[in-house]
C-alpha cells in the first residue's frame, strides 16, 4: 500500500495490542454503565461496580484489563501489496507486546501444552484478511480470553429447525455457559456458510460496535429478540443473577447449502477488547 512501510504496520499492530489490552472500547464501557444503572440485584451491582472500577484502574495505570490477555486476532482490510507482509508485522508486534508485558504468554502447543513463551507458534497469531474498504488500510485487533472462547458452540441445524431452532440454540448456549464466560457478555451469532464459516461470522459479528444493529430489518429484529430473551433468563453478571447477562447480540450471515443451516455462537466476555486503526492518505485514525 502506497506510503506505508512495513515498520509502520508493525508499530501500528503493537500500539493496537497495547490499546486493546489496557482500554475498553467506549461503547462497551457505556453499556456496562447502563447495566449498572438498571440493575437492582445487590450482588449483580457489586459485580458490575467491581468490573467498572477494574476498567478505570487498568486505563489509568496502563495495565491489562484482565490477567488473561487472550489470544490476539488480527483483521486486515487492505489491497495486496508487494512491499508489505502483514502477517510478519503482526507476529513481530505480538513478540514485542509479550516481552513488554502487554500480553501474557498464553499460546501453547495444543497437545504437548509446551509454551514457547512469545505467543507465537503454528498458526499464531491469527491473521485474517477482509475485503478492502477504499484505498487505505484498516487493522483491527481483538483479544479473546479463554473463558469466553471455551463456551463457543456450533450446531448443524436442519433447515426445518429454522429461525426457531437458531433462537433456541443461541439462548441455550449462553444460559448453559453460566458464569464461565465472565458475563455480561456480547453474543456473536454466525448463520449459514459451512460449519467453519458460521464460526468466523460469529467472531466477525463481535467486531461491530454495540449500538450498531444489523442493517437488515429482520436481522435487526432477531438481534433485539435474542438480547431480550437471554437477559430475561436472569443469569446476570458473572452468572450470579441479575438483569444483564448480555450487553448485546450481533448476528452475521452468509448464504448456505439448501440442505444445511449451520449456526455458531461465539461469546465475548465483559473485557471485550478490540482496537482499530485506519491509515489513508498519510492520516492515521485510531478507533
Ligand atoms: S473470560 Fe474474559 S474477563 Fe474472564 S478471565 Fe477470561 S479474559 Fe478475563
Boltz pocket constraint, residues with backbone or C-beta under 6 A from the ligand:
constraints:
  - pocket:
      binder: B
      contacts: [[A, 66], [A, 67], [A, 68], [A, 69], [A, 70], [A, 144], [A, 145], [A, 146], [A, 147], [A, 148], [A, 180], [A, 181], [A, 182], [A, 269], [A, 270], [A, 271]]
      max_distance: 6.0
